Structure formats: structure tokens, C-alpha cells
Amino acid sequence: MSSSKRYIPINSRFFNKFVKLTYGTWLGKVYRIEHEGFDLFKTLRPPYVVVANHVTTRDPFFLGVSIPEPVYWITSDGNLRTRFMRFFLSLVGSIPKSKAIPDIDTINWIVEVIRKRKGVVGIFPEGQQSWDGKTLPLFPSTAKLLKLLKVPVVAARIEGGYMSLPRWTWNRRKGRVKIVWSILFKGEELKTLKAEEVFARLEAGLAHDEYASLAAEPIRFHSRRRAEHVELALFTCQDCGSIGRMRSRGNHLHCHACGSAWTLDRHGHFHALGKAGLRFDTIKAWDAWQGPTFAAALEAGRTATFQGGAPKPFFSDEGAVIGKGRKMNPLRRLRAGTLILYPDRVELATLLGEVLVFPLAELEAITVLKRSQLEFYQGRNLYQVNFALRSVSARKWALAMEHFKAALGAAPDKT
């Protein structure tokens, strides 16, 4: 029997109250959480669904400790792979979902909570946290799920969360988090609206751009380590275009390849140091340039490889540890060594001289868990890669693997 079959979300009211009084009080003070439109909960009664944009690892708690009723949050099954976390998250009603993989168990639990338990379900339709403070594309399947449930939908738009605790760092900043609440749908509306109409309103209700918000209402976010680990998101140098050579410390980011350096201020803007250029002064602008630039570099490397005969490695990182498992089952350490990316495969050259090969054509659900864990499925098996150095960007790996996988069908004949 799989772990997902044995796992049952409980959502203890007593434990929820305890978390609100302790951790919730601490969160409110540390992150200076403010609410707008919260009065809607005075008349709203369950069952209903809460949808929100996703910007920090603490989002479920930012929202859950304020909502009167216990919330069953949909969460990645990667968060439940230890006995302690599985027990703790079951007490707050977490419903596991395999990233990017359809899961009938998840749907069944959601339906049970809404229809049988008359409870509250929380969903992050982006499926993952934003890297640059702007709402990611939503999963269209969320609109279909809302139409299936036919209960009121509350939207929670989190503002200031990205600057307070960006996805790419372990260090929080002192600033302000504002949560804007609104009724997005009434239950009866969902019976008549088309899925496309539901999705459009869902996109509009959760759309948020942290930099645009700060431009309209400037807020300072204080920390002595504002830039630490930003290379997990920005892995391409804006000066020389080198990939994977960015490093950070304190409030500074620099490129090991060309020596360019920048500092990140309290408003999330970069300033050049020394002779460094400053083509992009925000994480959002830098990342918008990085996407197509990185894709062009990947395509150039792929084309050159196939024209030259045998595939050549594009990049590699040492200190990779691969674990193997499935869904919520605990991972078993498989091997450690150097992870190498080719246009048609990923290899792990182990410390014992072995080579594990993962053909890209066979891989599915390539994603980044939390900040820096690379995950993918091969058949029914889940593989998770952890890197010894925090400066190694799992995002870089996931984007490159997806690009090469998509290009395999159009790859030139190697003969």
C-alpha cells in the first residue's frame, strides 16, 4: 500500500488554535502582516475554497492563521517525506499533490473535505513559488476543479511576501506583508460560468507584480543578507553572459567569470559596483532577459553538438547527491558524484567510477522543490538531486532539461 493510501489529513481544530496563538502570533509580528477586506469572513461560512498567489514557503501559515476555519492546503508531497513532517502537516490538514503529475487521490480528498466534511480547501493555482515576484501562469485545471466543487471562492493576494522572504533565499527581511481578501466567485456563479471565464477571473484576481506594487507604495526591506543566494534565480551574468558563475554574499552579487559586482538595496534594486554594467536593476528585469538568453545559449550548444557528432556536455556541477523514491515515500540515497547535462540525457558520474544515465526523453515532471532541490520522474520512480553547494541553481538545471527534452523531437539527424 502506498504512503498516499495510508495518509489521512486530520486538521485538528485544537492544534490549529494552538498554531494560531503561537506561530501565528510570531508571524504577525515578525512580518508585520496587515489585512484588507478581511470582513468578508464575518458572514462567510464553509464549505468554501481559498485561492492565493504563491510567493514564500510560509504562505499557508500567513493565510491559515487568519482564516477562522481550519484550512486543508494542497501541498507538494515532497514536504511529507519524513515521519515528523507527515505527522505535523496531517494535523494542519495538508493534502499532498505530486508536482506536475495528475493525482486522483488529491482530487478525492478535496471533494471529501468540501462535500462530506463541509470544510475549507486552500489552493495555490501557480503550483510553485514565484522566482521574481510576479505571479506565474496558473494551472487551467484549477478552473475546472472550482466548477466541480461549486462553492464560494475567496481570493487572497499576498503583497510584500516576495521581498520579505524570496523563494531563492533562506534569510527573511524585515518589511511588511499585506494580504488583500475578496470574494472571487459565489457558489451559484460557478454553475453557469464557462471554465474559460472562471480561469480569466482567477488570473485577474491573483495577478500581482511585487516591483510594480513597490513602485506605487515604496517599502524598505531590511536585512544584512539581502542578496544571499539570489544566484539560485539569477544564474546568468548580465555583463558577460556566463552561466552558473554567479555568487552572492551579504548584500552583494558578483560574477566569478568577469568580476562584475552589484549590491542589492532595501527596495530590491541592484546598483553596479566598480566597472560593472547595469543593464537591469531589478530581479524581474534581469530574469526577463535571462530566460531567452539562456534558451539561446542552450539551443546554440545543442545545434553545435549534433552537427559535430557525439553529444557534448553543456554544463556540470559537482557534489550532487541523488535520492530515489515515489510520491510521499521516504527517499533512498542512491549515489553521489558530478551531475552532467547533455542535450539528450543527464548523467551522474559517481565517486566510485559508475555512470548513471537518465535519458531526457524518458523524464517527466522536471521541477524545483523549494529553493534548490531538483526533481524528476522516470516512469513511476521519483529522483531528487541535492547539491552540496548552496550556490548551485536547481532552476538552471530544470530549465535546461526542459528545453533539451522539448527539442529532442526536432533534433537533427546525428548521422
C-alpha positions in Angstrom: 0.0 0.0 0.0 1.4 3.4 -0.9 2.0 6.2 1.6 -0.7 8.3 0.0 -3.2 5.5 0.7 -2.2 5.4 4.4 -2.0 9.2 4.9 -5.2 10.9 6.1 -5.4 14.7 6.6 -6.9 15.4 10.0 -6.8 19.2 10.6 -7.3 19.2 14.3 -9.2 22.3 15.5 -7.3 22.2 18.8 -3.9 22.1 17.1 -5.0 24.8 14.6 -5.9 27.1 17.5 -2.6 26.3 19.2 -0.6 27.1 16.0 -2.6 30.4 15.6 -1.8 31.5 19.1 1.9 30.6 19.0 3.4 30.5 15.5 0.6 32.8 14.1 1.3 35.5 16.6 5.0 35.3 15.9 4.5 35.5 12.1 2.2 38.5 12.5 4.8 40.5 14.5 7.9 39.5 12.5 6.4 40.0 9.1 4.1 42.9 10.1 1.1 41.3 8.4 -1.8 43.6 7.5 -5.2 42.6 6.1 -7.5 44.3 3.7 -11.1 43.1 3.0 -11.0 40.6 5.9 -14.5 41.5 7.0 -15.9 39.1 4.4 -15.3 36.2 6.9 -17.9 37.7 9.2 -20.7 36.3 7.0 -18.9 33.6 5.0 -19.5 30.0 6.2 -17.9 26.8 5.0 -17.6 25.0 2.7 -15.5 27.3 0.5 -12.2 27.4 -1.3 -9.3 29.8 -0.8 -7.0 30.6 -3.7 -3.8 32.6 -3.4 -0.7 33.7 -5.2 2.4 31.8 -4.0 5.5 33.8 -3.0 7.0 32.2 0.1 7.3 28.9 1.9 5.2 30.4 4.7 2.2 31.4 2.6 -0.1 28.7 4.0 0.6 30.0 7.5 0.4 33.7 6.6 -3.2 32.9 5.4 -4.2 29.9 7.5 -3.6 31.6 10.9 -6.0 34.4 10.0 -8.9 32.4 8.5 -11.5 31.5 11.1 -11.9 27.8 10.0 -9.1 25.2 9.6 -7.8 25.1 6.0 -6.8 22.0 4.2 -4.0 23.2 2.0 -2.8 21.5 -1.2 0.9 20.9 -0.8 3.7 19.2 -2.6 4.1 15.6 -1.5 7.9 16.4 -1.2 7.1 18.2 2.1 5.7 14.9 3.6 8.6 12.5 3.1 9.7 12.3 6.7 7.6 10.9 9.5 7.7 14.1 11.5 6.6 16.4 8.7 3.9 13.9 7.6 2.5 13.8 11.2 2.8 17.6 11.6 1.3 18.5 8.2 -1.5 16.0 8.7 -2.6 17.9 11.9 -3.0 21.1 9.8 -4.8 19.2 7.1 -2.3 19.2 4.3 -3.4 17.4 1.2 -0.4 16.1 -0.8 0.0 16.6 -4.6 2.7 15.3 -6.8 4.2 18.3 -8.7 3.1 18.4 -12.3 1.6 14.9 -12.1 -2.2 14.4 -12.1 -3.2 12.7 -8.8 -6.7 11.3 -8.4 -6.1 10.9 -4.6 -5.7 14.6 -4.3 -9.0 15.3 -6.1 -10.8 12.7 -4.0 -9.5 14.3 -0.8 -10.6 17.8 -1.9 -14.1 16.6 -2.8 -14.3 14.8 0.6 -13.3 17.9 2.5 -15.8 20.2 0.7 -18.8 17.8 0.3 -18.5 15.5 3.3 -16.6 17.4 5.9 -18.0 20.8 4.9 -14.6 22.3 5.3 -12.2 24.8 3.7 -9.6 23.9 1.0 -6.7 26.1 0.1 -5.1 26.1 -3.3 -2.1 27.9 -4.9 -3.0 27.7 -8.6 0.5 28.6 -9.7 1.7 25.2 -8.3 5.0 26.8 -7.2 6.5 29.9 -5.8 7.4 32.9 -8.0 11.1 33.5 -8.7 10.9 37.2 -9.5 7.9 38.5 -7.5 5.4 38.3 -10.4 2.5 35.8 -10.4 3.4 32.7 -12.5 1.0 31.2 -15.1 -1.8 29.4 -13.4 -2.8 25.8 -14.0 -6.0 25.8 -16.1 -7.2 22.7 -14.3 -7.9 24.8 -11.3 -10.9 26.5 -13.0 -12.3 23.0 -13.8 -11.9 22.0 -10.2 -13.7 25.1 -8.9 -16.6 24.4 -11.3 -16.7 20.8 -10.0 -16.9 22.0 -6.4 -19.5 24.8 -6.9 -18.8 26.5 -3.6 -17.7 30.2 -2.8 -14.1 31.0 -3.7 -12.1 33.5 -1.7 -9.0 35.1 -3.3 -6.0 36.1 -1.1 -3.5 38.3 -2.9 -0.2 38.4 -0.9 1.8 41.7 -1.3 5.2 42.2 0.1 5.7 38.5 0.7 8.3 38.1 -2.1 10.5 40.9 -0.7 10.1 39.6 2.8 11.2 36.0 2.0 12.1 35.4 -1.7 12.0 31.8 -2.9 15.7 31.8 -3.6 16.9 32.6 0.0 16.9 31.2 3.5 17.0 34.7 5.1 13.9 36.7 5.9 13.8 40.5 5.7 12.0 43.0 7.9 9.4 44.9 5.9 5.6 44.4 5.6 3.2 41.8 4.3 -0.2 42.8 3.1 -3.0 40.3 2.3 -5.9 41.6 0.2 -9.0 39.4 0.6 -12.0 39.3 -1.8 -14.9 37.0 -2.9 -13.9 35.8 -6.3 -16.9 33.6 -7.0 -20.2 32.8 -5.4 -21.1 29.1 -5.5 -24.1 29.6 -7.8 -21.9 31.6 -10.3 -19.7 28.5 -10.9 -22.7 26.6 -12.1 -23.2 28.8 -15.2 -19.8 30.3 -16.0 -17.6 28.5 -18.6 -14.3 27.2 -17.5 -12.5 29.8 -19.6 -14.4 32.6 -17.9 -13.6 31.1 -14.5 -9.9 30.9 -15.4 -9.8 34.5 -16.7 -11.3 35.9 -13.5 -8.9 33.7 -11.5 -5.9 35.1 -13.3 -7.1 38.7 -12.8 -7.8 38.0 -9.1 -4.4 36.7 -8.3 -2.3 38.8 -10.6 0.5 40.6 -8.7 3.8 42.2 -9.5 5.9 43.0 -6.5 8.1 45.6 -8.2 5.0 47.4 -9.6 3.4 47.4 -6.2 6.6 48.8 -4.5 6.8 51.5 -7.2 3.3 52.7 -6.2 3.9 52.3 -2.5 7.6 52.1 -1.6 8.5 50.0 1.4 12.0 49.2 2.7 13.0 45.6 3.5 15.9 45.4 6.0 18.5 42.7 6.1 22.3 42.3 6.1 22.0 39.4 3.7 19.5 40.7 1.1 21.4 39.2 -1.9 22.4 35.9 -0.4 21.5 33.0 -2.8 19.9 35.2 -5.4 22.1 33.2 -7.9 19.6 30.4 -7.5 17.3 32.6 -9.5 19.8 34.7 -11.5 22.4 32.3 -12.7 23.4 34.2 -15.9 25.7 37.2 -15.7 24.1 40.3 -17.2 27.6 41.6 -18.1 29.4 38.7 -19.7 26.6 36.1 -20.2 28.4 33.4 -18.2 26.1 30.6 -16.9 26.5 29.3 -13.3 29.3 31.6 -12.3 27.3 34.0 -10.1 28.0 34.1 -6.4 26.5 36.1 -3.5 27.4 37.2 0.0 25.6 39.7 2.3 24.0 42.3 0.1 26.4 41.7 -2.9 26.2 39.6 -6.0 29.3 39.1 -8.3 30.3 37.0 -11.3 33.4 34.8 -10.9 33.9 34.8 -14.7 34.2 38.5 -15.4 34.5 40.1 -11.9 31.4 42.3 -12.2 29.7 43.0 -9.0 26.4 44.6 -7.8 24.7 45.4 -4.5 21.0 44.9 -3.8 19.3 47.7 -1.9 16.3 47.8 0.6 13.9 48.3 -2.3 15.1 45.3 -4.3 17.1 47.2 -6.8 20.7 46.5 -8.0 23.4 49.1 -8.1 26.7 48.5 -10.0 30.0 48.3 -8.2 33.2 49.4 -9.8 33.2 49.0 -13.6 30.3 46.6 -13.7 27.5 47.4 -16.1 23.8 47.8 -15.0 21.5 46.8 -17.9 18.9 45.5 -15.4 18.4 46.9 -11.9 15.6 44.6 -10.7 15.4 40.8 -10.3 12.3 40.8 -12.5 14.0 42.7 -15.4 17.2 40.6 -15.1 15.2 37.4 -15.1 13.1 38.5 -18.1 16.4 38.9 -20.1 17.9 35.7 -18.7 15.1 33.5 -20.0 15.5 34.0 -23.7 19.3 34.5 -23.4 19.7 31.1 -21.6 17.4 29.4 -24.1 19.5 30.8 -27.0 22.7 29.5 -25.4 21.1 26.1 -24.9 20.0 26.0 -28.5 23.4 27.0 -29.8 25.0 24.3 -27.7 22.5 21.7 -28.8 22.9 22.6 -32.5 26.7 22.6 -32.3 26.6 19.2 -30.5 24.5 17.4 -33.1 26.4 19.0 -36.0 29.7 17.8 -34.5 28.7 14.2 -34.0 28.6 12.7 -30.5 26.7 14.8 -27.9 28.9 17.0 -25.8 28.2 18.1 -22.2 26.6 21.6 -21.8 27.4 22.1 -18.1 28.1 20.1 -14.9 28.1 20.5 -11.2 30.0 18.6 -8.5 28.7 17.5 -5.2 25.3 16.1 -6.4 23.5 13.5 -4.3 20.6 11.6 -5.9 17.8 10.0 -3.9 15.2 7.7 -5.2 11.6 7.2 -4.1 8.0 7.7 -5.1 5.4 10.3 -4.1 5.4 10.6 -0.3 7.6 7.6 0.3 10.9 8.4 2.0 13.8 8.8 -0.4 16.6 6.3 -0.5 20.1 7.7 -1.2 21.2 6.3 -4.5 24.6 7.8 -5.5 26.8 10.9 -5.2 29.1 12.5 -7.7 29.1 15.0 -10.6 25.9 15.8 -12.4 26.4 16.3 -16.2 23.9 17.7 -18.7 24.0 16.5 -22.4 21.4 17.6 -25.0 19.8 14.1 -24.8 20.5 12.9 -21.3 21.6 13.7 -17.7 24.5 11.6 -16.3 25.8 11.2 -12.7 29.5 10.3 -12.7 29.7 8.7 -9.3 32.7 8.8 -6.9 33.1 5.0 -7.5 33.5 5.5 -11.2 30.0 4.4 -12.2 27.8 6.4 -14.6 24.1 6.6 -14.1 22.2 7.7 -17.2 18.8 9.4 -17.3 17.6 9.9 -21.0 15.7 13.2 -21.2 13.0 11.7 -23.4 12.0 9.4 -20.5 11.8 12.1 -17.8 8.6 13.8 -16.7 7.6 16.4 -14.1 11.0 18.1 -14.1 10.8 20.7 -11.4 12.4 22.5 -8.5 11.2 21.7 -5.0 11.5 24.6 -2.5 14.7 26.6 -3.3 17.3 24.2 -4.7 16.2 20.6 -4.9 15.9 19.3 -8.5 13.2 16.6 -9.0 12.1 14.5 -11.9 10.2 11.3 -12.6 11.4 8.4 -14.7 8.4 6.1 -15.1 7.0 5.6 -11.6 10.2 6.5 -9.9 11.0 9.9 -8.4 14.5 11.2 -8.3 15.7 14.1 -6.2 19.0 15.8 -6.6 20.5 17.8 -3.8 23.7 19.9 -4.3 26.4 20.2 -1.7 26.9 23.9 -2.5 24.0 26.3 -2.0 25.2 28.4 -4.9 24.2 25.7 -7.5 20.9 26.6 -9.1 18.5 23.7 -9.5 16.4 26.1 -11.5 19.2 26.3 -14.1 19.1 22.5 -14.4 15.3 22.3 -14.6 15.0 24.9 -17.4 17.9 23.4 -19.4 16.5 19.8 -19.1 13.0 21.0 -20.2 14.5 22.9 -23.1 16.5 19.9 -24.3 13.7 17.5 -23.7 11.3 19.7 -25.8 13.9 19.9 -28.6 14.6 16.2 -28.9 11.8 15.6 -31.3 13.2 18.2 -33.7 16.9 17.3 -33.2 18.9 17.0 -36.5 19.8 13.5 -37.7 23.1 12.6 -35.9 24.2 10.5 -38.9 
